[in-house]
Amino acid sequence: MKKLCDSYLEIKKSKFIGILYEVNSTKDVDDIINSLKIEHKKARHIVYAYKIQGNEKNYSDKEPSGTTRGLLDLIHLKNKDNTLIVVIRYFGGILLGSGPLTRAYTKVSSMLFIE
């Protein structure tokens, strides 16, 4: 597993930290997520999506349905494999609503692929 890059976005006091990893197995994914949960104990949500050798998963960590689908869509759009996108959200106290929340997750994830 290898961390490739990260990104940051703040919207209405909520902080979004995006991280892109190269991974080889779901064990790599589990290790990364467990490590991030320890490192970011005060984060409200840690959402992620991965694609590893055709196996894929999108996890929304209790966020509204569909708001994190953009992570997996981005992996498909960029034609990536053995890729994990993680977004850590620190809640700022202001509810964003499904539309703005979806755009925030998608934007911070797309910033990971700017070359």
C-alpha angles and dihedrals in degrees: 000000000000132000108229104181146322139221138198135210132173122200122174092339093309112122121214120194116189122197128186120205137182107223136179103195144014086253087064088052093050092048092050094047093047091050092049091049089057094044095046102038093154095052113116096210137015108191126179148170131198143180118200119174092329094315111115140178139179118201120190101185095220095314115138115287114276097011093110099039089101091073093064092039089056092052088054093044092052090044092233129162130186086030133139125190117193126184119192115200125200106194112232098199097259119100109231101194126231098284098050091040091053091049091049093052092045094046097049089047094048089051086067091067099050106119 
